[in-house]
């Protein structure tokens, strides 16, 4: 083989390898694969992450839940929803919800389980009830008397307390078994809030010790 031909072949191989690397890197760092990796990591979490919210009022829920998703994973999923997704969704202009959803529907389903525009819009509207420039999560809890066993999950009402705000409520359905590339905790805003008026008005007791697993964020 001539030296010139060998150089051409080597050049072609290098170009092909570079293209493969670029494609792999582009795939790994696009939003959907990144979301799948993150949620899969949360679903298989085995160690407590400092700062993760610890849920309050869990006794009723734990008596009903017989699944295999760990408490660590459930808490981490709710923590991500409350600290990352709610602040992001709060910034969406209601006139642009449909455009946002259409551009991010696969990621939204990975993180929240929501697979339609209507349910997503309700979550955005609930998030926009919150006031203040910066959202600081102070408490997360299951509403007493709200947990119900379904076919492959337990449904509960989740109350999130942000500093300076009344609690906002979401329905959460926690699967009995985790799945790949999908959250184990499904969220929506379909809550009969009239049944929980008292819950929404209760403010966090500033004297509660966060080390006693009250649901406050541990920092």
N, C-alpha and C positions, 0 to 999 in steps of 0.2 A: 504493500500500500504506500502510495506516495505521501510524503510529509505534508503536502498541502491538503490532501484529502483527509488525513488524520486530524489536522487542525480544524477543518470544517466540521468533522463529526464531533470532536470535542466541544466546539462552539455550540453546535446544535443541542448536545446533551446538557450543557450548562444553561442554555436558554430554557429548555424544557423543565429542568429542575427548578430554576428560578420561578417559572410560571406556576409550577406545582406548589412551591412554598408560598407564593403570593395568594393563591387560591385558598390554601389551608388557613393561612393567617387571616384572610378576609372573612372566611367562614367562622372561624373561632371567635372573632371579635365583633361580629354582627350581633344585633340585639337579641334575636331569637335563640341562637345557640347559647349565648351568654346567660339568658334567662333560664334555659333548661339546665345548664350546669349549676347555676345558683340554687334553683329549687330542688334539684337532686341532692345537692350537698345538705340543704336544710332537712330534707326528708330522711336523711341517714345520719343525722347529727348524733354524736355519742357523748359530747362534752358540753357543759354549760358555758356559754359565751358571756363574758362580763358585760353588763349593761343590758342584757336581754330582759324584757319585762317578765315578771312572774305574776300569773293570773290569780285573782282572788275569787272566792266563792266557788271553789272547784269540787267540793264534796259531792254535791248532787250530780254533777256531770260525771265524776269518776265512778260513781256507783252504777251508772248506766253504760259507760263506755267500756267495751270489751275488745277493742281493736288492738292492732299491733303498732300503730304509730306512736312513737315515744312522746312523753310530755315535753322533752327538750325540743323536739321537732315542732310540736304544736305551738309552744311558746315562741319559738324563733320565727315561725310563719306569721303569727299574729303580730309579733314585734316588727317584722318587715312591713307588713300591711299598714300598721299604725304609724310608723316613723318615716317610712320612705314613700309608700304609695299614696296615702291620704294627703300629705303635704303636696305631692306632685299633682294629684287629681284636683286639689283645691284651686290650683292656678289655671285650670282649663276654662276658657270662655265658654259659657253655655251655648253660644251660637256656633262654636267650633267642635262640640262634643262628637258629632258624627264623623267629622274629618279626622279627629284624633283617634277615634275608635277604629276607623277603617285602616288607618296607617299602622296601628299597633295591636290589632285584634288577637293575633297569635300570642303576643307577649302578655296581654291582659288575661287571656285564658290560662296561660301557664301559672301566673302569679295569683289569680283570684278565682279561677274556675268559671268566670263569666264568659258566656259564648254568644251574647246578643247585645245589641245597642241599647235596648230599653233598660235592662238591668244595669248596664254600665252607667247610663245617664243618671239613674237613681242614686248610685253610689257617689257620683260626682256632685250631685245636688246635696247629698247628706254631708259630704266633705266641706262644701262651701258654706254650711251653717256655722263653721268655726270662725272665730274672730281672732285678730292679732297678727302681727308681722311674722312671728316665729312660733311654731307649734311645739310645746313641751308636753310630752305625755307624762302624766302623773299617776295614772291608775288604769288598770284594765281588769275587767271581771265578767264572769257569767252572771246574768240576771237570775236571781233565785226563782225557782218554779218554772223556768223556761226550757229546761232540757227535755228532749223527747227522742226516743229511739226510733229510727227509721230502718229500712231494709239493710243497708250496708253502711250506716253512718248514725251519728248522734247530732241532732240539731239543737242549738242553743242560741240565746240572744246575748251578744257581746256588747258590753258598755265600755266605751273609751272616754276617759276623762283627760282633757288637755287643760293646762293652766289657764285660768281666766274664762273658762267656758263651761256650760252645762255639758253633761255627758251626751255623746251621740251613740246611737244604737245600730247594730248590724246583726243580721242573721248569719250564723256560721254553721256549716255542716262539716263535721270531722269524719273522714272516711275510716273504716275499720282497717284498711290496708293501704300502704303508699303505692303509687304508680310512678313509672318513669316519666320525666318531662312534664309533670303536672303537680300542682299543689295538693296536699292532703287535707287542706282546710279550704272549703268553698265559701266565698263571701257574697252577700247581697244585702240590699237595704230594705227588703220586704219585711218590715216589722210593724206590728200593730202598736204604734207608740202610745196610743191612748191608754193602753193597759199598763204602761210603765212611766206615767207622768212623774210619780214620786222618785223613781230611779233617776230620771233625767235631771231633776232639780237638786239632787243631793250633791254637795260639794265634798271634795276630799278633806278628811280630817287632818289638819296640819300636825297633830300630835301623834299620828300613827307611825310606828317604828318600821321602816322599810325592811329591816332585817328579819321581820317576823312573817315574811311571805304574804304581805297584804295585797300585792298587785302593783305596788309602786315600782318605778324603775330603779334598779340598783346600779349605782355608778362607781 
